[in-house]
Amino acid sequence: MAIEVGFLYFDKNIRYDPIADQVDALLKQYAPSRADRCTEAYLRKVTERSHVVMAADVSREKGNKCFRVVGVCCLTPIYTLSGLFGKIESVVIDETILQNDPECISITRRIIERCFQAARKDRMTHLEISSMYIRSYTIALYHDMGFTMLGVQQYQTTPLLYDDPRAAIQAPNQVSDNDSDPTNF
């Protein structure tokens, strides 16, 4: 399995149907009773406003890139009067990978690391993430990556991505925007 992790970029010339279908299938694994469906139109709207990070099992067939989405999350910028921070939501890994703890943790770590990259680029002061208390391995990973518990099931990066929130405004971009492939794989 060749897992690649990248951003899903909004591009009006790309059809998102296959990606939306795969993301929807992942979200249903996470919350089977979920009534909403991740449609192409909705995925386009999310990618316009947020950073969507995908992990995919990528293969090449007859020169074409084929992939199966095996992980996803969304980093949403939150604008407040005290500054810009990010909220990481819907971190979902395919249930077939969840059975292999080391691989699941590795993919989850790579997805969260991409969120850190985007947060630095956007000069976010910190990130917040939530996790269900029964996901002890995920909570341990979040702690290992610098998150500390704020409240029940709520974690925040500490120290902040920037020690001085004013430094976030002055920091140089650390992620390249010149990738023309909207799936960034």
N, C-alpha and C positions, 0 to 999 in steps of 0.2 A: 504494500500500500504506500503510495507516494502522496503524503498529505502536504498541501500547500495552503498557506494562510495569507489572505489579502483583503483589501477593501473592495466593496462593491460600489462603484461610482455611477452616478446618474448620467445616462447618455440617451438622448431622445431617439437615437438611431438604432438602439439595441432593443430586441424583444426580451422582456424579462419573464415571460410566461413559464419557461422551464425552471428558472431559478425560483420564482414565486411558488411554484408547485412543490419544489423540494424543500424550501423553507417552511411552507405550510405543513408538510408532512412531519418535519422535525418538531414544529411547535405543537402538533397534535400528540406526539410522543410525550412531550413535557406536560401538556394539559389536555387530556383526551376529551374533556367536556366542553372545551372552548368552542363557542359558536361562531366567532368571527373567522374569516378566511383571509389568508395572506394572498391577495390578488396582485396581478401585475400593476394595476393602477395604484394600489396602496403601497407596494414596494417602491415604486417610483417616487411617491410622495415622501416616504421615509428617507430614501437616499438623497433627496433634495435638501432635507433639513438635518439629517443626522449622519453619523458614520456607521455603516453596516460592515461588520467584519465577518468574513466567511472562511471556514476551513473546508477544503474539498479534496477528495481523493481524485487526483488528476491522472489521466492516461491519454495517450496519443494513438489515434486509429486513422490510418491512411492520411497522415498529415494534419488531421483535424484534432482539436483539443476536445476531449470529453471529460466531464467531471460529474461527481456525485457529491452534493453538499452533505458534510458530516458534522458540521458545527457552525454556529452562528451567534452573533450578539449585536447589540445596538448601543452605540455611545451617543447619547443625546446631550447637546449643549444646553445648559440652564443659565439664563441670564438673570442676575439679581442686581440690586443696587450696590451690593458689596463686592461684586465681581462675577466672573464667568467660571463655572465649574461644570463637570460632566457627570452624567448618570449612566452607568452601564446597566443595561437591562436585557432580559431574555437571553442569557448565556445558556445555550442548549447544545448538547452533544448527542449524536445519534446513539440510540440504545444499544446497538451492536458493538459500539466502541466502549460504552460504559462498562461492559463486562470485563474489559481489560484495563484495570486501574492505572498502570503506568502510562499507557498510551492516551487514556482519557485526560490524565493530569497534564501530560505534555501538550496536547492539543489545546486544552483550556488555558494553559500558561501562554502559549503562543498567541492565542486570540486576545487575551488581556494585555499582553505586551504591545500588540498592534493598537489597542485602545490608548496605552500610554503614549505611543508615538503620535497619534492624532491629537491627544490632549496637549502635548508639548507644542505641536505645530500651531494649534488654535490658542495657545497661551492660557489654558485652563489652570486655575489655581489648585484644584484637587479633583479627585474622582470619588464617586460614591457607588456602592454596589450592594445588593441585598442577596441573601441566600437563605434557603430553608434550613432550619436547625438540624434536620436529619442528614444533610449533606456534609458530614464532618470532614471528609477528604477535601471537599471544595473549600470549606472554611479554613482548613489548615493551609491550603494553597494561597488563599487570599492573604492570610497573616504572613506567610512566607514572602509574598510580593509587596509587603509594606502597608497593607490595609489594617486598620484597627477598628474595633467594635465601637460604634456610636450608640447603639441601642439594640433592641431585640431585632436580630436578623439584618442589621444595617451596619455597613462598614465604610470607612473613609481612608484614603491614603494618608499616611503620616510618616515622615514629614510631608508637607505639601509637595507637589511636584516642583515647586519653587519655594525656597525658604522664605523669600520676601515676595508677597503677591505682586508687588510692583515690578519685579524681575520678569514676571510672565508677560508683561506688556512689551518689555524691551528684548526678550529672548529671540534669537534667530529661528526661522523655520527649520525643523530638523527632518522633515519628510518631503520627498520629492513629489511634485505635482505633475511631472512631465510624462507620466505613464499613460499611453493612449488606450490600453486595454482596460475596459471598465471593470472587469473582474479582477484585475491586477494580479493574475497568476502567470 
